[in-house]
Amino acid sequence: MDPDRLAALRRRYDRPPLLPSALGPDPFTAFEGWLAEAVASADEGLVSEANAMVLATADASGVPSARTVLLKAYDARGFVFHTNYTSAKAHALDANPRASLLFPWHGIDRQVRVDGTVARIDADESAAYFRSRPWASRIGAWASRQSSVLPDRASLDDRFAALAERWPEGTDVPVPDFWGGYRVAPLRIEFWQGRPDRLHDRIRYARTEAVRGAGADADADAGWTIERLAP
């Protein structure tokens, strides 16, 4: 692409003002409302996958890595996703159990950022979700040694076919012992909304024990400090 054309790419944001009072004192309630709007916007074609989130990790040496995963549950404890425990992201989290999440809802000029600590969820909780997945997805979890090098595509397809023969559709597919969920317990949750002239609104909720001090928009309730950040 022509560098001048790339430099000129931009869009105008014209969302209304975002006030802490509109979000309320609880970031999870605020997230639930924004997620519902993103899901509705997905139905209208404005957002592709409302529960898609970028997961950023860093390994023991501090080398960062990011990829898109799917949010599968959330509550006051945090945000849950599932993966192979032998994957690159799992190795990074074993060494450095902290992560950042980003929900990039570009079609509605919004983002949500989450920074927090990470731990594996209970095995029973992982198993309950695994059994709710489509049959092919359960077979796929067994077939893929995630992040390992493949000699070719055929080797993956052949393994899937062999496992599909072992556990035909309609039979019980056991939960792999190398697969399960993680929960990101937030220390900070930031709500971003696009505004004109790049003067975007950023409202951050921070655990009061993790962040002290407050600006003009600050408020503290239920263990959270609410701050407005410069765009």
C-alpha positions as CSV (number, residue, x, y, z in Angstrom):
1,M,0.0,0.0,0.0
2,D,1.1,3.6,-0.7
3,P,2.5,5.0,2.6
4,D,0.7,8.3,2.0
5,R,-2.6,6.5,1.6
6,L,-1.9,4.4,4.7
7,A,-1.1,7.5,6.7
8,A,-4.3,9.1,5.6
9,L,-6.5,6.3,6.7
10,R,-8.8,7.4,9.5
11,R,-12.4,7.6,10.5
12,R,-14.4,10.1,12.5
13,Y,-15.8,9.1,15.8
14,D,-19.0,10.8,17.0
15,R,-20.2,8.9,20.0
16,P,-21.9,10.9,22.7
17,P,-20.0,11.8,25.9
18,L,-19.3,8.9,28.3
19,L,-19.7,9.7,32.0
20,P,-18.8,7.5,35.0
21,S,-22.4,8.0,36.3
22,A,-23.7,6.3,33.1
23,L,-21.5,3.3,33.7
24,G,-22.3,3.0,37.4
25,P,-20.1,1.9,40.3
26,D,-19.7,-1.8,39.3
27,P,-17.5,-2.5,36.2
28,F,-19.1,-5.9,35.6
29,T,-22.5,-4.4,35.4
30,A,-21.2,-1.8,33.0
31,F,-19.5,-4.6,30.9
32,E,-22.7,-6.6,30.8
33,G,-24.5,-3.6,29.3
34,W,-21.8,-2.9,26.8
35,L,-21.6,-6.6,25.8
36,A,-25.3,-6.8,25.3
37,E,-25.1,-3.8,22.9
38,A,-22.2,-5.4,21.1
39,V,-24.2,-8.7,20.7
40,A,-27.1,-6.7,19.3
41,S,-24.8,-4.9,17.0
42,A,-23.3,-8.2,15.8
43,D,-26.9,-9.2,14.8
44,E,-26.9,-6.0,12.7
45,G,-23.6,-6.8,11.1
46,L,-21.7,-4.0,12.9
47,V,-19.6,-6.3,15.1
48,S,-18.3,-9.6,13.8
49,E,-17.9,-11.6,17.1
50,A,-19.0,-9.8,20.2
51,N,-17.3,-12.2,22.5
52,A,-13.9,-12.2,20.6
53,M,-11.1,-10.7,22.7
54,V,-7.4,-10.2,22.2
55,L,-5.4,-12.0,24.9
56,A,-2.0,-10.7,25.6
57,T,0.6,-12.6,27.7
58,A,4.3,-12.5,28.4
59,D,6.6,-15.4,29.0
60,A,9.1,-15.8,31.8
61,S,11.6,-13.6,29.8
62,G,9.0,-10.9,29.4
63,V,8.5,-11.6,25.6
64,P,4.9,-10.6,24.8
65,S,2.5,-12.4,22.6
66,A,-1.1,-11.8,21.6
67,R,-3.9,-13.7,20.0
68,T,-7.7,-13.7,19.7
69,V,-9.7,-16.0,21.9
70,L,-13.4,-16.2,22.8
71,L,-14.9,-15.1,26.1
72,K,-17.1,-18.0,27.4
73,A,-18.1,-16.8,30.9
74,Y,-17.8,-13.9,33.2
75,D,-18.9,-12.8,36.6
76,A,-17.6,-10.8,39.5
77,R,-14.6,-13.2,39.7
78,G,-13.4,-12.4,36.2
79,F,-13.4,-13.4,32.5
80,V,-13.1,-17.0,31.4
81,F,-11.6,-18.5,28.2
82,H,-10.5,-22.1,27.4
83,T,-7.5,-23.5,25.7
84,N,-5.0,-26.4,25.5
85,Y,-2.8,-26.5,28.6
86,T,0.2,-27.3,26.4
87,S,-0.2,-24.3,24.1
88,A,2.2,-21.3,23.9
89,K,-0.3,-19.1,25.8
90,A,-0.6,-21.7,28.6
91,H,3.1,-22.0,29.0
92,A,3.4,-18.2,29.2
93,L,0.6,-18.1,31.9
94,D,2.3,-20.9,33.9
95,A,5.5,-18.8,34.0
96,N,3.8,-15.4,34.3
97,P,0.2,-15.6,35.5
98,R,-0.9,-12.1,34.3
99,A,-2.6,-11.1,31.2
100,S,-4.4,-8.3,29.3
101,L,-7.7,-8.6,27.4
102,L,-9.1,-6.3,24.7
103,F,-12.6,-6.4,23.3
104,P,-12.3,-4.5,20.0
105,W,-15.8,-3.5,19.1
106,H,-14.8,-1.2,16.2
107,G,-18.2,-1.2,14.6
108,I,-19.7,0.7,17.6
109,D,-16.6,2.8,18.4
110,R,-16.0,1.1,21.7
111,Q,-13.3,-1.0,23.4
112,V,-13.0,-2.6,26.8
113,R,-9.5,-3.4,28.2
114,V,-8.9,-5.7,31.2
115,D,-5.6,-6.2,33.0
116,G,-5.4,-8.8,35.7
117,T,-4.1,-12.0,37.2
118,V,-4.8,-15.4,35.7
119,A,-5.5,-18.9,37.2
120,R,-7.0,-22.1,35.9
121,I,-10.7,-22.6,36.7
122,D,-12.0,-25.6,38.5
123,A,-11.9,-28.9,36.5
124,D,-15.6,-29.4,36.9
125,E,-16.3,-26.0,35.5
126,S,-14.1,-26.8,32.5
127,A,-15.7,-30.1,32.0
128,A,-19.2,-28.6,32.0
129,Y,-18.3,-26.2,29.3
130,F,-16.4,-28.9,27.2
131,R,-19.5,-31.1,27.2
132,S,-21.6,-28.1,25.9
133,R,-19.4,-27.8,22.8
134,P,-20.4,-29.2,19.4
135,W,-19.1,-32.7,18.8
136,A,-16.6,-31.6,16.2
137,S,-15.2,-29.0,18.5
138,R,-14.7,-31.6,21.2
139,I,-12.9,-33.9,18.7
140,G,-10.9,-30.9,17.5
141,A,-9.6,-30.3,21.1
142,W,-8.2,-33.8,21.1
143,A,-6.8,-33.6,17.6
144,S,-4.8,-30.4,17.9
145,R,-1.6,-30.4,19.9
146,Q,-1.9,-26.6,20.0
147,S,1.2,-24.6,19.0
148,S,3.2,-27.6,18.1
149,V,4.8,-27.8,14.6
150,L,2.9,-29.8,12.1
151,P,4.6,-31.6,9.1
152,D,1.6,-30.8,7.0
153,R,-2.2,-30.2,7.1
154,A,-2.9,-33.8,6.2
155,S,-1.4,-35.0,9.5
156,L,-3.9,-32.9,11.4
157,D,-6.9,-34.0,9.3
158,D,-5.8,-37.6,9.6
159,R,-5.7,-37.4,13.4
160,F,-9.1,-35.7,13.5
161,A,-10.5,-38.5,11.3
162,A,-9.0,-41.2,13.6
163,L,-10.5,-39.6,16.7
164,A,-13.8,-39.1,15.0
165,E,-13.9,-42.9,14.3
166,R,-12.9,-43.6,18.0
167,W,-15.7,-41.4,19.3
168,P,-18.4,-41.2,16.7
169,E,-20.9,-38.4,16.7
170,G,-23.5,-39.1,19.4
171,T,-21.1,-40.8,21.7
172,D,-19.5,-39.2,24.8
173,V,-16.2,-37.5,24.1
174,P,-14.1,-37.4,27.3
175,V,-12.6,-34.1,28.5
176,P,-8.8,-34.1,27.6
177,D,-6.6,-33.8,30.7
178,F,-4.6,-31.2,28.7
179,W,-7.5,-28.8,28.1
180,G,-9.4,-26.4,30.3
181,G,-10.3,-22.9,31.2
182,Y,-8.5,-19.9,32.7
183,R,-10.0,-16.9,34.5
184,V,-8.6,-13.4,34.3
185,A,-9.3,-11.7,37.6
186,P,-9.2,-8.0,36.8
187,L,-7.2,-5.4,38.6
188,R,-8.2,-2.8,36.0
189,I,-11.1,-2.5,33.6
190,E,-11.1,0.4,31.1
191,F,-14.1,1.5,29.0
192,W,-13.1,3.4,25.8
193,Q,-15.5,5.3,23.6
194,G,-14.6,7.1,20.4
195,R,-15.2,10.9,20.4
196,P,-14.6,13.6,17.8
197,D,-11.1,15.1,17.2
198,R,-9.5,12.1,18.9
199,L,-10.6,13.4,22.3
200,H,-11.9,9.9,23.2
201,D,-13.5,9.1,26.5
202,R,-11.6,6.6,28.8
203,I,-13.1,5.5,32.1
204,R,-10.9,3.2,34.2
205,Y,-12.0,1.1,37.1
206,A,-9.1,0.0,39.3
207,R,-9.1,-2.2,42.4
208,T,-8.6,0.2,45.3
209,E,-5.9,-1.9,46.8
210,A,-4.0,-1.8,43.5
211,V,-4.3,1.9,42.5
212,R,-4.6,4.9,44.8
213,G,-5.2,8.5,43.9
214,A,-8.1,9.9,41.9
215,G,-8.9,12.6,39.4
216,A,-11.9,14.9,39.0
217,D,-14.1,12.0,37.9
218,A,-13.0,9.6,40.6
219,D,-15.3,7.7,42.8
220,A,-14.8,4.7,45.0
221,D,-17.4,2.0,45.6
222,A,-17.4,-1.8,46.1
223,G,-13.6,-2.0,46.0
224,W,-13.1,0.0,42.8
225,T,-11.6,3.5,42.1
226,I,-13.1,5.1,39.1
227,E,-10.8,7.4,37.1
228,R,-11.0,9.4,33.8
229,L,-7.9,9.0,31.6
230,A,-6.5,11.3,29.0
231,P,-7.1,9.9,25.5
